Amino acid sequence: MALEIERKFLVKANSKSWMKHASASNIRQGYLCDDIRRSVRVRINDQEAFLTIKGQSKGMSRHEYEYAIPLNDAEKLLAMCVHSIIVKTRHTLNIDGLIWEVDEFHHDNKGLIMAEVELDHVEQHVSLPEWIASEVTDDPRFYNLALCQHPYNIWVK
């Protein structure tokens, strides 16, 4: 059983310093099941495809199972998804031995830039880079599933 432990943060809108050390990939993803207690996601990351099952979040951790699937199957599954599809560019960088993923959202979630870091345990110390604005780990509005249901560009700001 895989346990995902991650923290999520908003990125300062005017800061792009993180981009110079990052590699980028293009992601399209959607959800086949949108229950708060579990989700089933299909994701195409450039030319690779995955089916991911996640359990309900408990703080910063939850169970996660991910399986590679054929790209053609993933395209067909995306067409079956509930709600809108998330489109984003993922920038990956290594800071102090931790892998950070900075997602720049497009289309319905344009304007949102969010960073995630996966941890080995919930008490693990993380030195926050200067481009981090605020933590949103415990804010369910920032779950990707929630962004499919209620896109960022329709929020009251």
N, C-alpha and C positions, 0 to 999 in steps of 0.2 A: 504494500500500500504506500503510495507516494503522498508526502505531506508538503504542501507549498506554504512557505512562510515568506511574506513579502510586505514591504511598506510602500505606500504611494504618496507622491508629492506633486503639487503644482509647481511649474517652472515659471520663473520670472519672465514676463512677456518680452522685455527689452534685452534679455540676455541670450546670446547665441554662442558664448565662449565654449560651451560643451561640444559644439558641432565639429570643431577642428580636429578632435581626437576620436571621432566616432565613425563606425561603418554604418551604412544605411540599407534597409530593405523595405519593400512595399508589401503591405498586408491588407487583405480583405477578409473579413470574418463576419459570421452571423450565428444565430442561435436556433437550434431545432427544438429546444425545450427551454421555457423561460420561467420555470418555477424558482422561487426564492431559495428553496432548500437544495436545489440541484440545477445544474445547467449542462447542456450538451451543445458544444460549439464546434463549428467547422471553420478552419482557417487555411487560407492560401497565403504563404509567405514566399514571395517571388515565384519560384517554380516548384516549391514543396508544399504538400498539403497534409493537414492533421485533423483528427477528430479528438476532441478533448471533453472529458466528463469531469465536472468539478462539484464537490459537495458544498454545503452551506458554510459560509465564513464564520469563524469563531475568533474574533479579534483579527489578528494579522495572519491566521493560518486556516487552511482547509485542505481536504483531500483532493488530489488531482491525478487523473489518469490520461495520458496522451498517447495516441497511436498514429503512425504515418499511414496515409491512405493514398490511392492513386489520384493524381491531379484531376483527371476527367470526372471521377466520382465526386470530388470536392466541388467542382463547378456545378454539378447537378444538385448536390446537397445545398449549396448556397441559394439556389433558386427555390428551395423548399423552406427556407428560414422564415421564422416569424419576425415581424417588425423590420426595421431598416438594417442595412448592412453597414458595418463600420469599415471605413477606409482610412488608413493611416500610414505614415512613414515612421518606421522604427529605427532609431539611432542607438547603437550599442557601443558602450565604452567601459573600460576597466579603470576604476579609481580605487586605489589602496587595496587591490586584490578582490574587490567586489565588482560584479557585473551590473551596471546600470543600463536600463532600457528607457530611452526618452521617446515618447510617442507624440508626433505631431499629427493631430486629427484633421481630416478633410471632410468635405461635403457637409452633412448635417451637423457635424461636430467641429467645424472649422473654427479656429481661434483657441481651441483647447490644446495645451501642451502639458503632458503629465509624465513624470518619471517614476519608475519602479525599481526597487532593489530587492533581490531575493536573499534570504538569510538562512543560516544553518540552524539557528535556534531563536526563540522569541526575545531573549535577553541580549542578543548580540549587539554590540555597540556599532553605530554607524556615524562616521564624520560626514556631515552634510556639506556638499559643495556650495559655493557662493551663489550659484544660480537657482537654488531651491527657494521657493516662495513660502509654502506652507504645507503641512502634512494633511492628507485627506484619506488616510488608511481606513478610518472608521466612518467615512461618509459614503453611504451606499449610492448616492447620486453619481459617483465617479466610477462605479463598476462598469465594465464594458457592456454587460447585459442591460444595465439601467440606461446607458447612453444610446442603446438601440431603441429602447422604449420611449425615452424622453430625451431627445438630442439636445446637446449643449446650446445650439443656436436658438432654441425656443424658450430657454430659461428666462425668467424675469431677472434682469441685472440691475 
